[in-house]
Amino acid sequence: MILDSLKNLGSYEALSPNFAKAIEFILKSDLSALPLGRNEICGDLVYANVMEAKPKSKEEARLEIHRKYIDIQIPISGNELMGYTPLAELPAPDYVESDDAALYPAGIAARDYFNVKNDQFVIFFPQDGHAPAITPVALKKVVVKVAL
């Protein structure tokens, strides 16, 4: 997991061959003006999901993991609390390949919590269990999916 300022995003291009495309899209786009839903960047290799997250408490948040994609998550309309637990500390997931996701039951709380401001981003790798969108109010956010 990486948490950093958007002004430093270009420093992470070398993480994956598809990161350069993702970073160029993020830095050149008006993220707040993107329409909800899937926004194409480079087919299934890199795309952006724009969503409005509903208010959610820590108790309601569910940890998730992905195996095929790295997430670059950016809150747009405010700050977002996120939970984190390394995959190594979680039970074996019920992974749904077609969704590239495993959602853990609500009773499994995250080990750590951190705030992500709307001038920051967080990168989650397949080994990072994460519980996004813990917020007292609705929140618009962008999740750029980067294929491994």
N, C-alpha and C positions, 0 to 999 in steps of 0.2 A: 504494500500500500504506500502511496505517495500523496502527501498533502502539500500544496505549494501555491504561490501567487500566480495568477494568469500571466503576469509580465515575465515569468520565468518558464513558461510552457515550452518555448522553442528549445530549451536545453534538453528536452526529453526525446527529441527526434530519433536518436539512436537506439531507443528501447526495442523497436520492432520495425520491420520494413514498411509497415502500413502507418506508422505514427506520423511520418512527414505529411501525408495526405490529411490525416485527422487534424493535425496542428494547424496546417494551412487553412482548412475550413473554419476552425474555431477562431483563429486570429483575424480572418478576413470577413467573417459574417457578423451581421447584427443579430446576435443570439436571441435578443428579446423580441425580434420581429419574425422569427421562424414560426411557421405554422405547426400546430399540434400534430403529432404522429411522426411517421418515418420520413426523414429527409435524406434523399440519396446523396452520397458523396462519391463512392466508388463501388457500386453494387453491394454484394454481400461481404466484401473485404472491409469496408468502412462505411458506416451510415450513422445518422443521428436520430435518436428518438427524443422528441420534445413532448413533455407531459406536464400536467397539472396534478401535483400530489395533494391528496386530501390531508387534513390535519390528522396526526397520529401520535400517540404517546409511546414511550419506551416499551410499555407492556404490550401494545398492539403491534409494534414493529416486528417483522420477521427477517431473520438472517437468510441470506441467499448466497449462492455461489454460481459461477459460470465456468465452463471448461473450454469453450471454443473462442470466446471473446474476452478482451480486456475492456473494462469500462473506464471512460473518462467522464466523470460526473461534475456538472457545473450548476449550482443554484443560480437562477436568474432574478427572481423577484424578491429575494430576501435571503436570510441565513438559514442553514439547514443543519440539524443535529443528525449525526450518523453513528451507528454502532459498528464495532469491529471485533471479530474473533478469528484467529488463524484457523484455516481449514484443519490443520493437524490436531486442534483441540475440540473439534466438532465430531459428533457421531457420523457414521456413514450416511450420506444423503440419499434421498429418493430423487435421483436426477432424471429429468425429462429431456431427452436429447433434442426433440423437435423444438423445444423452447430454449435450449441451452441454459437451463436453470434448475436448481434444486432449492426449494423453499423449505426452511426448517419450521417446525411448529412454533407458535407464538410463545410457548412456555420456555423456550431456550433463549435466554437473554444474552446480549452481547457482552463480551468481557470488558471492553472499553468504549467510551463515547467521546466524540469530538465535534466541534463546530466547524462548518465550512461556510465562509462568507461569500457573498456574491462577486467578489473579485478574486476568488480562489477556485481551485479545482482539486479533485481527488482522483487518483488512479487506483483501480482495484484489479488485481491479477487473479488467475484461477485459484491461487492458494489463500485468497482473502475473503473470508466470510464477512458480509456487510449487510447492515440493516439501514437502508436509506430513508429519507423523507420523514424524519421525526420532527414534527413542527406543529405549533399550536394554531397556525393558520394555513390556508391553501398556499401552495408554492409552485411556481413555474420553474422547470429545470430542463436541462439538456443532458442526455446521456449519449456520448459518442461511443459506438461499439467498434472495436478494432480487432479484426481477426488475427489469431496467433499465426 
